[in-house]
Amino acid sequence: MPVVRSSEGVTHEIHGVRFVSYAAPRSGSRELCAWRGEIPAGTKAPAHTVSREEIFHLLTGELLITLDGRTERVTAGDTVIINRGATLSVENPTARPATSWVTTSVGLEAELADGSRITPPWAN
């Protein structure tokens, strides 16, 4: 039985956000990836279009999530379903950090507005 201890999470940082990966092929998962996102106060991540469905659950804090042009304020305990091909941006306009849990399938890629593609190492 694969058990990933909290101390074994692999940390990556991009656009001012810290991603701590727990479930990925390197840890024994064949189909799904899961990570904790740590979004500092004042962060505004660039819009990106996702190649896989994501389930974004806010553990702590408050964020503005814009999904395909529609902005919603989400608070701790809220879950956002982000369908494949959707364009997403995340902003933390508050003075406190926020923490999320995201689950998706292996192979996620994100395309930025300038056409560049990111293959997040925490999702592959």
KOLGU-4560 file (N, C-alpha, C; in nm, 3 decimals, padded with zeros to 5 digits):
<recs>
<n_xx: 00.085 n_yy: -00.118 n_zz: 00.000 ca_xx: 00.000 ca_yy: 00.000 ca_zz: 00.000 c_xx: 00.090 c_yy: 00.124 c_zz: 00.000 mol: A seq: 1 type: MET>
<n_xx: 00.087 n_yy: 00.202 n_zz: -00.109 ca_xx: 00.166 ca_yy: 00.325 ca_zz: -00.110 c_xx: 00.109 c_yy: 00.429 c_zz: -00.013 mol: A seq: 2 type: PRO>
<n_xx: 00.192 n_yy: 00.474 n_zz: 00.077 ca_xx: 00.157 ca_yy: 00.582 ca_zz: 00.169 c_xx: 00.259 c_yy: 00.692 c_zz: 00.149 mol: A seq: 3 type: VAL>
<n_xx: 00.211 n_yy: 00.812 n_zz: 00.120 ca_xx: 00.301 ca_yy: 00.927 ca_zz: 00.104 c_xx: 00.291 c_yy: 01.009 c_zz: 00.232 mol: A seq: 4 type: VAL>
<n_xx: 00.397 n_yy: 01.014 n_zz: 00.306 ca_xx: 00.401 ca_yy: 01.091 ca_zz: 00.431 c_xx: 00.409 c_yy: 01.240 c_zz: 00.399 mol: A seq: 5 type: ARG>
<n_xx: 00.358 n_yy: 01.322 n_zz: 00.487 ca_xx: 00.358 ca_yy: 01.467 ca_zz: 00.463 c_xx: 00.500 c_yy: 01.518 c_zz: 00.438 mol: A seq: 6 type: SER>
<n_xx: 00.597 n_yy: 01.458 n_zz: 00.501 ca_xx: 00.736 ca_yy: 01.500 ca_zz: 00.483 c_xx: 00.792 c_yy: 01.461 c_zz: 00.346 mol: A seq: 7 type: SER>
<n_xx: 00.722 n_yy: 01.376 n_zz: 00.273 ca_xx: 00.769 ca_yy: 01.329 ca_zz: 00.142 c_xx: 00.712 c_yy: 01.410 c_zz: 00.025 mol: A seq: 8 type: GLU>
<n_xx: 00.627 n_yy: 01.507 n_zz: 00.054 ca_xx: 00.573 ca_yy: 01.591 ca_zz: -00.052 c_xx: 00.686 c_yy: 01.663 c_zz: -00.124 mol: A seq: 9 type: GLY>
<n_xx: 00.675 n_yy: 01.675 n_zz: -00.255 ca_xx: 00.777 ca_yy: 01.742 ca_zz: -00.336 c_xx: 00.728 c_yy: 01.883 c_zz: -00.366 mol: A seq: 10 type: VAL>
<n_xx: 00.810 n_yy: 01.982 n_zz: -00.332 ca_xx: 00.772 ca_yy: 02.122 ca_zz: -00.344 c_xx: 00.824 c_yy: 02.184 c_zz: -00.473 mol: A seq: 11 type: THR>
<n_xx: 00.736 n_yy: 02.259 n_zz: -00.540 ca_xx: 00.769 ca_yy: 02.335 ca_zz: -00.661 c_xx: 00.711 c_yy: 02.474 c_zz: -00.643 mol: A seq: 12 type: HIS>
<n_xx: 00.774 n_yy: 02.574 n_zz: -00.702 ca_xx: 00.720 ca_yy: 02.710 ca_zz: -00.698 c_xx: 00.714 c_yy: 02.767 c_zz: -00.839 mol: A seq: 13 type: GLU>
<n_xx: 00.602 n_yy: 02.833 n_zz: -00.867 ca_xx: 00.584 ca_yy: 02.900 ca_zz: -00.996 c_xx: 00.485 c_yy: 03.014 c_zz: -00.977 mol: A seq: 14 type: ILE>
<n_xx: 00.513 n_yy: 03.128 n_zz: -01.039 ca_xx: 00.428 ca_yy: 03.246 ca_zz: -01.032 c_xx: 00.396 c_yy: 03.285 c_zz: -00.888 mol: A seq: 15 type: HIS>
<n_xx: 00.490 n_yy: 03.265 n_zz: -00.797 ca_xx: 00.471 ca_yy: 03.305 ca_zz: -00.659 c_xx: 00.388 c_yy: 03.210 c_zz: -00.574 mol: A seq: 16 type: GLY>
<n_xx: 00.349 n_yy: 03.097 n_zz: -00.631 ca_xx: 00.267 ca_yy: 02.999 ca_zz: -00.559 c_xx: 00.352 c_yy: 02.875 c_zz: -00.534 mol: A seq: 17 type: VAL>
<n_xx: 00.336 n_yy: 02.817 n_zz: -00.416 ca_xx: 00.407 ca_yy: 02.694 ca_zz: -00.382 c_xx: 00.311 c_yy: 02.577 c_zz: -00.401 mol: A seq: 18 type: ARG>
<n_xx: 00.358 n_yy: 02.474 n_zz: -00.472 ca_xx: 00.282 ca_yy: 02.352 ca_zz: -00.495 c_xx: 00.356 c_yy: 02.238 c_zz: -00.427 mol: A seq: 19 type: PHE>
<n_xx: 00.286 n_yy: 02.165 n_zz: -00.341 ca_xx: 00.346 ca_yy: 02.050 ca_zz: -00.273 c_xx: 00.273 c_yy: 01.926 c_zz: -00.324 mol: A seq: 20 type: VAL>
<n_xx: 00.344 n_yy: 01.847 n_zz: -00.403 ca_xx: 00.287 ca_yy: 01.730 ca_zz: -00.470 c_xx: 00.295 c_yy: 01.608 c_zz: -00.380 mol: A seq: 21 type: SER>
<n_xx: 00.182 n_yy: 01.536 n_zz: -00.370 ca_xx: 00.176 ca_yy: 01.414 ca_zz: -00.290 c_xx: 00.146 c_yy: 01.292 c_zz: -00.376 mol: A seq: 22 type: TYR>
<n_xx: 00.054 n_yy: 01.302 n_zz: -00.469 ca_xx: 00.017 ca_yy: 01.189 ca_zz: -00.554 c_xx: 00.056 c_yy: 01.223 c_zz: -00.698 mol: A seq: 23 type: ALA>
<n_xx: 00.140 n_yy: 01.139 n_zz: -00.756 ca_xx: 00.187 ca_yy: 01.154 ca_zz: -00.893 c_xx: 00.252 c_yy: 01.021 c_zz: -00.931 mol: A seq: 24 type: ALA>
<n_xx: 00.284 n_yy: 01.001 n_zz: -01.058 ca_xx: 00.347 ca_yy: 00.875 ca_zz: -01.095 c_xx: 00.473 c_yy: 00.843 c_zz: -01.014 mol: A seq: 25 type: PRO>
<n_xx: 00.552 n_yy: 00.943 n_zz: -00.979 ca_xx: 00.674 ca_yy: 00.918 ca_zz: -00.902 c_xx: 00.645 c_yy: 00.865 c_zz: -00.762 mol: A seq: 26 type: ARG>
<n_xx: 00.522 n_yy: 00.887 n_zz: -00.712 ca_xx: 00.487 ca_yy: 00.837 ca_zz: -00.578 c_xx: 00.396 c_yy: 00.714 c_zz: -00.584 mol: A seq: 27 type: SER>
<n_xx: 00.372 n_yy: 00.662 n_zz: -00.705 ca_xx: 00.296 ca_yy: 00.538 ca_zz: -00.718 c_xx: 00.157 c_yy: 00.552 c_zz: -00.777 mol: A seq: 28 type: GLY>
<n_xx: 00.111 n_yy: 00.674 n_zz: -00.803 ca_xx: -00.022 ca_yy: 00.693 ca_zz: -00.861 c_xx: -00.013 c_yy: 00.673 c_zz: -01.013 mol: A seq: 29 type: SER>
<n_xx: -00.106 n_yy: 00.599 n_zz: -01.067 ca_xx: -00.104 ca_yy: 00.572 ca_zz: -01.211 c_xx: -00.192 c_yy: 00.666 c_zz: -01.292 mol: A seq: 30 type: ARG>
<n_xx: -00.302 n_yy: 00.713 n_zz: -01.232 ca_xx: -00.397 ca_yy: 00.793 ca_zz: -01.309 c_xx: -00.420 c_yy: 00.933 c_zz: -01.255 mol: A seq: 31 type: GLU>
<n_xx: -00.403 n_yy: 00.953 n_zz: -01.124 ca_xx: -00.437 ca_yy: 01.081 ca_zz: -01.064 c_xx: -00.317 c_yy: 01.149 c_zz: -01.001 mol: A seq: 32 type: LEU>
<n_xx: -00.326 n_yy: 01.281 n_zz: -00.995 ca_xx: -00.228 ca_yy: 01.364 ca_zz: -00.925 c_xx: -00.303 c_yy: 01.448 c_zz: -00.824 mol: A seq: 33 type: CYS>
<n_xx: -00.237 n_yy: 01.478 n_zz: -00.713 ca_xx: -00.298 ca_yy: 01.564 ca_zz: -00.611 c_xx: -00.189 c_yy: 01.644 c_zz: -00.543 mol: A seq: 34 type: ALA>
<n_xx: -00.220 n_yy: 01.770 n_zz: -00.517 ca_xx: -00.123 ca_yy: 01.857 ca_zz: -00.453 c_xx: -00.192 c_yy: 01.962 c_zz: -00.369 mol: A seq: 35 type: TRP>
<n_xx: -00.114 n_yy: 02.018 n_zz: -00.277 ca_xx: -00.158 ca_yy: 02.132 ca_zz: -00.196 c_xx: -00.098 c_yy: 02.257 c_zz: -00.258 mol: A seq: 36 type: ARG>
<n_xx: -00.180 n_yy: 02.358 n_zz: -00.276 ca_xx: -00.132 ca_yy: 02.486 ca_zz: -00.326 c_xx: -00.130 c_yy: 02.586 c_zz: -00.212 mol: A seq: 37 type: GLY>
<n_xx: -00.022 n_yy: 02.660 n_zz: -00.200 ca_xx: -00.010 ca_yy: 02.764 ca_zz: -00.097 c_xx: -00.002 c_yy: 02.897 c_zz: -00.170 mol: A seq: 38 type: GLU>
<n_xx: -00.110 n_yy: 02.976 n_zz: -00.161 ca_xx: -00.124 ca_yy: 03.100 ca_zz: -00.237 c_xx: -00.106 c_yy: 03.219 c_zz: -00.144 mol: A seq: 39 type: ILE>
<n_xx: 00.007 n_yy: 03.288 n_zz: -00.152 ca_xx: 00.032 ca_yy: 03.400 ca_zz: -00.062 c_xx: -00.066 c_yy: 03.516 c_zz: -00.083 mol: A seq: 40 type: PRO>
<n_xx: -00.081 n_yy: 03.597 n_zz: 00.020 ca_xx: -00.163 ca_yy: 03.718 ca_zz: 00.011 c_xx: -00.112 c_yy: 03.804 c_zz: -00.104 mol: A seq: 41 type: ALA>
<n_xx: -00.204 n_yy: 03.864 n_zz: -00.179 ca_xx: -00.168 ca_yy: 03.955 ca_zz: -00.287 c_xx: -00.128 c_yy: 03.888 c_zz: -00.417 mol: A seq: 42 type: GLY>
<n_xx: -00.131 n_yy: 03.755 n_zz: -00.423 ca_xx: -00.090 ca_yy: 03.683 ca_zz: -00.544 c_xx: -00.198 c_yy: 03.691 c_zz: -00.651 mol: A seq: 43 type: THR>
<n_xx: -00.155 n_yy: 03.712 n_zz: -00.775 ca_xx: -00.246 ca_yy: 03.702 ca_zz: -00.889 c_xx: -00.175 c_yy: 03.619 c_zz: -00.995 mol: A seq: 44 type: LYS>
<n_xx: -00.218 n_yy: 03.494 n_zz: -01.009 ca_xx: -00.157 ca_yy: 03.403 ca_zz: -01.105 c_xx: -00.210 c_yy: 03.434 c_zz: -01.245 mol: A seq: 45 type: ALA>
<n_xx: -00.127 n_yy: 03.414 n_zz: -01.347 ca_xx: -00.173 ca_yy: 03.442 ca_zz: -01.484 c_xx: -00.280 c_yy: 03.343 c_zz: -01.529 mol: A seq: 46 type: PRO>
<n_xx: -00.366 n_yy: 03.390 n_zz: -01.617 ca_xx: -00.470 ca_yy: 03.303 ca_zz: -01.673 c_xx: -00.403 c_yy: 03.192 c_zz: -01.753 mol: A seq: 47 type: ALA>
<n_xx: -00.462 n_yy: 03.073 n_zz: -01.743 ca_xx: -00.411 ca_yy: 02.958 ca_zz: -01.818 c_xx: -00.526 c_yy: 02.864 c_zz: -01.851 mol: A seq: 48 type: HIS>
<n_xx: -00.512 n_yy: 02.796 n_zz: -01.963 ca_xx: -00.612 ca_yy: 02.700 ca_zz: -02.009 c_xx: -00.561 c_yy: 02.560 c_zz: -01.978 mol: A seq: 49 type: THR>
<n_xx: -00.645 n_yy: 02.479 n_zz: -01.914 ca_xx: -00.602 ca_yy: 02.347 ca_zz: -01.869 c_xx: -00.642 c_yy: 02.237 c_zz: -01.967 mol: A seq: 50 type: VAL>
<n_xx: -00.555 n_yy: 02.136 n_zz: -01.977 ca_xx: -00.578 ca_yy: 02.026 ca_zz: -02.071 c_xx: -00.653 c_yy: 01.909 c_zz: -02.007 mol: A seq: 51 type: SER>
<n_xx: -00.673 n_yy: 01.914 n_zz: -01.876 ca_xx: -00.743 ca_yy: 01.808 ca_zz: -01.803 c_xx: -00.838 c_yy: 01.872 c_zz: -01.703 mol: A seq: 52 type: ARG>
<n_xx: -00.939 n_yy: 01.798 n_zz: -01.667 ca_xx: -01.030 ca_yy: 01.845 ca_zz: -01.562 c_xx: -00.955 c_yy: 01.852 c_zz: -01.429 mol: A seq: 53 type: GLU>
<n_xx: -00.983 n_yy: 01.956 n_zz: -01.351 ca_xx: -00.926 ca_yy: 01.971 ca_zz: -01.217 c_xx: -01.039 c_yy: 01.989 c_zz: -01.117 mol: A seq: 54 type: GLU>
<n_xx: -01.017 n_yy: 01.936 n_zz: -00.999 ca_xx: -01.106 ca_yy: 01.962 ca_zz: -00.886 c_xx: -01.025 c_yy: 02.045 c_zz: -00.788 mol: A seq: 55 type: ILE>
<n_xx: -01.068 n_yy: 02.167 n_zz: -00.763 ca_xx: -00.995 ca_yy: 02.265 ca_zz: -00.681 c_xx: -01.077 c_yy: 02.287 c_zz: -00.554 mol: A seq: 56 type: PHE>
<n_xx: -01.023 n_yy: 02.245 n_zz: -00.441 ca_xx: -01.093 ca_yy: 02.259 ca_zz: -00.312 c_xx: -01.013 c_yy: 02.356 c_zz: -00.226 mol: A seq: 57 type: HIS>
<n_xx: -01.079 n_yy: 02.460 n_zz: -00.178 ca_xx: -01.012 ca_yy: 02.559 ca_zz: -00.094 c_xx: -01.017 c_yy: 02.515 c_zz: 00.052 mol: A seq: 58 type: LEU>
<n_xx: -00.900 n_yy: 02.490 n_zz: 00.109 ca_xx: -00.889 ca_yy: 02.445 ca_zz: 00.247 c_xx: -00.895 c_yy: 02.561 c_zz: 00.345 mol: A seq: 59 type: LEU>
<n_xx: -00.819 n_yy: 02.668 n_zz: 00.317 ca_xx: -00.817 ca_yy: 02.785 ca_zz: 00.405 c_xx: -00.815 c_yy: 02.911 c_zz: 00.321 mol: A seq: 60 type: THR>
<n_xx: -00.865 n_yy: 03.018 n_zz: 00.377 ca_xx: -00.857 ca_yy: 03.149 ca_zz: 00.312 c_xx: -00.973 c_yy: 03.179 c_zz: 00.220 mol: A seq: 61 type: GLY>
<n_xx: -00.946 n_yy: 03.273 n_zz: 00.131 ca_xx: -01.047 ca_yy: 03.324 ca_zz: 00.038 c_xx: -00.976 c_yy: 03.363 c_zz: -00.091 mol: A seq: 62 type: GLU>
<n_xx: -01.035 n_yy: 03.330 n_zz: -00.204 ca_xx: -00.975 ca_yy: 03.360 ca_zz: -00.334 c_xx: -01.080 c_yy: 03.413 c_zz: -00.431 mol: A seq: 63 type: LEU>
<n_xx: -01.033 n_yy: 03.481 n_zz: -00.533 ca_xx: -01.115 ca_yy: 03.512 ca_zz: -00.650 c_xx: -01.071 c_yy: 03.417 c_zz: -00.759 mol: A seq: 64 type: LEU>
<n_xx: -01.164 n_yy: 03.339 n_zz: -00.810 ca_xx: -01.135 ca_yy: 03.244 ca_zz: -00.918 c_xx: -01.213 c_yy: 03.291 c_zz: -01.040 mol: A seq: 65 type: ILE>
<n_xx: -01.142 n_yy: 03.312 n_zz: -01.149 ca_xx: -01.207 ca_yy: 03.347 ca_zz: -01.274 c_xx: -01.198 c_yy: 03.227 c_zz: -01.366 mol: A seq: 66 type: THR>
<n_xx: -01.313 n_yy: 03.180 n_zz: -01.408 ca_xx: -01.323 ca_yy: 03.062 ca_zz: -01.492 c_xx: -01.401 c_yy: 03.099 c_zz: -01.617 mol: A seq: 67 type: LEU>
<n_xx: -01.332 n_yy: 03.095 n_zz: -01.731 ca_xx: -01.393 ca_yy: 03.132 ca_zz: -01.859 c_xx: -01.463 c_yy: 03.268 c_zz: -01.851 mol: A seq: 68 type: ASP>
<n_xx: -01.396 n_yy: 03.365 n_zz: -01.787 ca_xx: -01.445 ca_yy: 03.502 ca_zz: -01.782 c_xx: -01.541 c_yy: 03.534 c_zz: -01.669 mol: A seq: 69 type: GLY>
<n_xx: -01.583 n_yy: 03.435 n_zz: -01.594 ca_xx: -01.676 ca_yy: 03.457 ca_zz: -01.482 c_xx: -01.600 c_yy: 03.445 c_zz: -01.350 mol: A seq: 70 type: ARG>
<n_xx: -01.605 n_yy: 03.550 n_zz: -01.267 ca_xx: -01.531 ca_yy: 03.554 ca_zz: -01.142 c_xx: -01.623 c_yy: 03.522 c_zz: -01.025 mol: A seq: 71 type: THR>
<n_xx: -01.574 n_yy: 03.435 n_zz: -00.938 ca_xx: -01.646 ca_yy: 03.397 ca_zz: -00.816 c_xx: -01.551 c_yy: 03.410 c_zz: -00.698 mol: A seq: 72 type: GLU>
<n_xx: -01.604 n_yy: 03.458 n_zz: -00.587 ca_xx: -01.530 ca_yy: 03.458 ca_zz: -00.461 c_xx: -01.554 c_yy: 03.322 c_zz: -00.397 mol: A seq: 73 type: ARG>
<n_xx: -01.446 n_yy: 03.250 n_zz: -00.367 ca_xx: -01.459 ca_yy: 03.121 ca_zz: -00.301 c_xx: -01.392 c_yy: 03.129 c_zz: -00.165 mol: A seq: 74 type: VAL>
<n_xx: -01.450 n_yy: 03.059 n_zz: -00.068 ca_xx: -01.399 ca_yy: 03.060 ca_zz: 00.068 c_xx: -01.371 c_yy: 02.917 c_zz: 00.112 mol: A seq: 75 type: THR>
<n_xx: -01.303 n_yy: 02.904 n_zz: 00.224 ca_xx: -01.265 ca_yy: 02.773 ca_zz: 00.277 c_xx: -01.385 c_yy: 02.680 c_zz: 00.276 mol: A seq: 76 type: ALA>
<n_xx: -01.365 n_yy: 02.560 n_zz: 00.222 ca_xx: -01.471 ca_yy: 02.459 ca_zz: 00.212 c_xx: -01.537 c_yy: 02.454 c_zz: 00.077 mol: A seq: 77 type: GLY>
<n_xx: -01.518 n_yy: 02.557 n_zz: -00.007 ca_xx: -01.577 ca_yy: 02.558 ca_zz: -00.141 c_xx: -01.492 c_yy: 02.475 c_zz: -00.238 mol: A seq: 78 type: ASP>
<n_xx: -01.558 n_yy: 02.417 n_zz: -00.337 ca_xx: -01.492 ca_yy: 02.338 ca_zz: -00.439 c_xx: -01.529 c_yy: 02.392 c_zz: -00.576 mol: A seq: 79 type: THR>
<n_xx: -01.430 n_yy: 02.407 n_zz: -00.662 ca_xx: -01.452 ca_yy: 02.455 ca_zz: -00.799 c_xx: -01.417 c_yy: 02.340 c_zz: -00.894 mol: A seq: 80 type: VAL>
<n_xx: -01.508 n_yy: 02.311 n_zz: -00.985 ca_xx: -01.485 ca_yy: 02.209 ca_zz: -01.087 c_xx: -01.440 c_yy: 02.281 c_zz: -01.214 mol: A seq: 81 type: ILE>
<n_xx: -01.321 n_yy: 02.250 n_zz: -01.258 ca_xx: -01.261 ca_yy: 02.317 ca_zz: -01.373 c_xx: -01.253 c_yy: 02.214 c_zz: -01.486 mol: A seq: 82 type: ILE>
<n_xx: -01.336 n_yy: 02.231 n_zz: -01.586 ca_xx: -01.343 ca_yy: 02.136 ca_zz: -01.696 c_xx: -01.225 c_yy: 02.151 c_zz: -01.792 mol: A seq: 83 type: ASN>
<n_xx: -01.193 n_yy: 02.043 n_zz: -01.857 ca_xx: -01.088 ca_yy: 02.044 ca_zz: -01.959 c_xx: -01.116 c_yy: 02.153 c_zz: -02.061 mol: A seq: 84 type: ARG>
<n_xx: -01.013 n_yy: 02.231 n_zz: -02.095 ca_xx: -01.028 ca_yy: 02.338 ca_zz: -02.194 c_xx: -01.071 c_yy: 02.470 c_zz: -02.135 mol: A seq: 85 type: GLY>
<n_xx: -01.100 n_yy: 02.474 n_zz: -02.005 ca_xx: -01.142 ca_yy: 02.599 ca_zz: -01.940 c_xx: -01.020 c_yy: 02.687 c_zz: -01.915 mol: A seq: 86 type: ALA>
<n_xx: -01.044 n_yy: 02.818 n_zz: -01.917 ca_xx: -00.939 ca_yy: 02.914 ca_zz: -01.885 c_xx: -00.962 c_yy: 02.963 c_zz: -01.743 mol: A seq: 87 type: THR>
<n_xx: -00.856 n_yy: 02.956 n_zz: -01.663 ca_xx: -00.863 ca_yy: 02.978 ca_zz: -01.519 c_xx: -00.760 c_yy: 03.080 c_zz: -01.476 mol: A seq: 88 type: LEU>
<n_xx: -00.799 n_yy: 03.166 n_zz: -01.382 ca_xx: -00.701 ca_yy: 03.248 ca_zz: -01.312 c_xx: -00.741 c_yy: 03.252 c_zz: -01.165 mol: A seq: 89 type: SER>
<n_xx: -00.640 n_yy: 03.264 n_zz: -01.080 ca_xx: -00.659 ca_yy: 03.260 ca_zz: -00.936 c_xx: -00.595 c_yy: 03.385 c_zz: -00.877 mol: A seq: 90 type: VAL>
<n_xx: -00.668 n_yy: 03.452 n_zz: -00.788 ca_xx: -00.616 ca_yy: 03.572 ca_zz: -00.723 c_xx: -00.647 c_yy: 03.566 c_zz: -00.574 mol: A seq: 91 type: GLU>
<n_xx: -00.550 n_yy: 03.602 n_zz: -00.494 ca_xx: -00.572 ca_yy: 03.615 ca_zz: -00.350 c_xx: -00.563 c_yy: 03.763 c_zz: -00.315 mol: A seq: 92 type: ASN>
<n_xx: -00.678 n_yy: 03.834 n_zz: -00.315 ca_xx: -00.677 ca_yy: 03.978 ca_zz: -00.289 c_xx: -00.671 c_yy: 04.012 c_zz: -00.140 mol: A seq: 93 type: PRO>
<n_xx: -00.665 n_yy: 03.912 n_zz: -00.055 ca_xx: -00.670 ca_yy: 03.936 ca_zz: 00.089 c_xx: -00.530 c_yy: 03.955 c_zz: 00.148 mol: A seq: 94 type: THR>
<n_xx: -00.527 n_yy: 03.983 n_zz: 00.277 ca_xx: -00.400 ca_yy: 04.000 ca_zz: 00.349 c_xx: -00.353 c_yy: 03.870 c_zz: 00.413 mol: A seq: 95 type: ALA>
<n_xx: -00.424 n_yy: 03.759 n_zz: 00.386 ca_xx: -00.388 ca_yy: 03.630 ca_zz: 00.444 c_xx: -00.361 c_yy: 03.527 c_zz: 00.335 mol: A seq: 96 type: ARG>
<n_xx: -00.272 n_yy: 03.432 n_zz: 00.362 ca_xx: -00.249 ca_yy: 03.326 ca_zz: 00.263 c_xx: -00.370 c_yy: 03.234 c_zz: 00.253 mol: A seq: 97 type: PRO>
<n_xx: -00.380 n_yy: 03.164 n_zz: 00.142 ca_xx: -00.486 ca_yy: 03.064 ca_zz: 00.120 c_xx: -00.419 c_yy: 02.932 c_zz: 00.087 mol: A seq: 98 type: ALA>
<n_xx: -00.489 n_yy: 02.822 n_zz: 00.117 ca_xx: -00.437 ca_yy: 02.689 ca_zz: 00.089 c_xx: -00.544 c_yy: 02.610 c_zz: 00.015 mol: A seq: 99 type: THR>
<n_xx: -00.503 n_yy: 02.542 n_zz: -00.091 ca_xx: -00.597 ca_yy: 02.463 ca_zz: -00.171 c_xx: -00.549 c_yy: 02.319 c_zz: -00.182 mol: A seq: 100 type: SER>
<n_xx: -00.641 n_yy: 02.232 n_zz: -00.222 ca_xx: -00.609 ca_yy: 02.094 ca_zz: -00.257 c_xx: -00.663 c_yy: 02.073 c_zz: -00.397 mol: A seq: 101 type: TRP>
<n_xx: -00.579 n_yy: 02.026 n_zz: -00.488 ca_xx: -00.619 ca_yy: 02.007 ca_zz: -00.628 c_xx: -00.595 c_yy: 01.863 c_zz: -00.667 mol: A seq: 102 type: VAL>
<n_xx: -00.692 n_yy: 01.807 n_zz: -00.738 ca_xx: -00.680 ca_yy: 01.672 ca_zz: -00.793 c_xx: -00.708 c_yy: 01.679 c_zz: -00.942 mol: A seq: 103 type: THR>
<n_xx: -00.629 n_yy: 01.608 n_zz: -01.021 ca_xx: -00.647 ca_yy: 01.602 ca_zz: -01.166 c_xx: -00.591 c_yy: 01.469 c_zz: -01.215 mol: A seq: 104 type: THR>
<n_xx: -00.595 n_yy: 01.448 n_zz: -01.344 ca_xx: -00.537 ca_yy: 01.326 ca_zz: -01.399 c_xx: -00.394 c_yy: 01.352 c_zz: -01.446 mol: A seq: 105 type: SER>
<n_xx: -00.316 n_yy: 01.246 n_zz: -01.449 ca_xx: -00.177 ca_yy: 01.254 ca_zz: -01.494 c_xx: -00.175 c_yy: 01.310 c_zz: -01.636 mol: A seq: 106 type: VAL>
<n_xx: -00.080 n_yy: 01.398 n_zz: -01.662 ca_xx: -00.064 ca_yy: 01.454 ca_zz: -01.797 c_xx: -00.115 c_yy: 01.595 c_zz: -01.812 mol: A seq: 107 type: GLY>
<n_xx: -00.158 n_yy: 01.658 n_zz: -01.705 ca_xx: -00.207 ca_yy: 01.796 ca_zz: -01.713 c_xx: -00.104 c_yy: 01.888 c_zz: -01.776 mol: A seq: 108 type: LEU>
<n_xx: -00.150 n_yy: 01.974 n_zz: -01.865 ca_xx: -00.071 ca_yy: 02.083 ca_zz: -01.919 c_xx: -00.153 c_yy: 02.210 c_zz: -01.909 mol: A seq: 109 type: GLU>
<n_xx: -00.084 n_yy: 02.322 n_zz: -01.904 ca_xx: -00.151 ca_yy: 02.452 ca_zz: -01.900 c_xx: -00.093 c_yy: 02.539 c_zz: -02.010 mol: A seq: 110 type: ALA>
<n_xx: -00.181 n_yy: 02.609 n_zz: -02.080 ca_xx: -00.137 ca_yy: 02.701 ca_zz: -02.185 c_xx: -00.163 c_yy: 02.843 c_zz: -02.137 mol: A seq: 111 type: GLU>
<n_xx: -00.059 n_yy: 02.927 n_zz: -02.139 ca_xx: -00.072 ca_yy: 03.067 ca_zz: -02.100 c_xx: -00.123 c_yy: 03.150 c_zz: -02.216 mol: A seq: 112 type: LEU>
<n_xx: -00.164 n_yy: 03.273 n_zz: -02.187 ca_xx: -00.222 ca_yy: 03.360 ca_zz: -02.289 c_xx: -00.127 c_yy: 03.385 c_zz: -02.405 mol: A seq: 113 type: ALA>
<n_xx: 00.004 n_yy: 03.382 n_zz: -02.381 ca_xx: 00.101 ca_yy: 03.406 ca_zz: -02.488 c_xx: 00.127 c_yy: 03.282 c_zz: -02.574 mol: A seq: 114 type: ASP>
<n_xx: 00.056 n_yy: 03.172 n_zz: -02.545 ca_xx: 00.070 ca_yy: 03.050 ca_zz: -02.622 c_xx: 00.173 c_yy: 02.953 c_zz: -02.567 mol: A seq: 115 type: GLY>
<n_xx: 00.250 n_yy: 02.996 n_zz: -02.467 ca_xx: 00.348 ca_yy: 02.904 ca_zz: -02.409 c_xx: 00.276 c_yy: 02.799 c_zz: -02.325 mol: A seq: 116 type: SER>
<n_xx: 00.336 n_yy: 02.681 n_zz: -02.320 ca_xx: 00.277 ca_yy: 02.568 ca_zz: -02.247 c_xx: 00.363 c_yy: 02.533 c_zz: -02.128 mol: A seq: 117 type: ARG>
<n_xx: 00.295 n_yy: 02.498 n_zz: -02.020 ca_xx: 00.363 ca_yy: 02.453 ca_zz: -01.898 c_xx: 00.318 c_yy: 02.311 c_zz: -01.871 mol: A seq: 118 type: ILE>
<n_xx: 00.413 n_yy: 02.224 n_zz: -01.847 ca_xx: 00.383 ca_yy: 02.088 ca_zz: -01.802 c_xx: 00.427 c_yy: 02.083 c_zz: -01.656 mol: A seq: 119 type: THR>
<n_xx: 00.333 n_yy: 02.104 n_zz: -01.565 ca_xx: 00.370 ca_yy: 02.111 ca_zz: -01.424 c_xx: 00.431 c_yy: 01.979 c_zz: -01.374 mol: A seq: 120 type: PRO>
<n_xx: 00.550 n_yy: 01.984 n_zz: -01.316 ca_xx: 00.612 ca_yy: 01.862 ca_zz: -01.269 c_xx: 00.533 c_yy: 01.795 c_zz: -01.156 mol: A seq: 121 type: PRO>
<n_xx: 00.451 n_yy: 01.872 n_zz: -01.085 ca_xx: 00.372 ca_yy: 01.815 ca_zz: -00.975 c_xx: 00.249 c_yy: 01.743 c_zz: -01.026 mol: A seq: 122 type: TRP>
<n_xx: 00.221 n_yy: 01.748 n_zz: -01.156 ca_xx: 00.103 ca_yy: 01.682 ca_zz: -01.213 c_xx: 00.142 c_yy: 01.577 c_zz: -01.317 mol: A seq: 123 type: ALA>
<n_xx: 00.263 n_yy: 01.536 n_zz: -01.313 ca_xx: 00.312 ca_yy: 01.439 ca_zz: -01.412 c_xx: 00.412 c_yy: 01.343 c_zz: -01.349 mol: A seq: 124 type: ASN>
</recs>
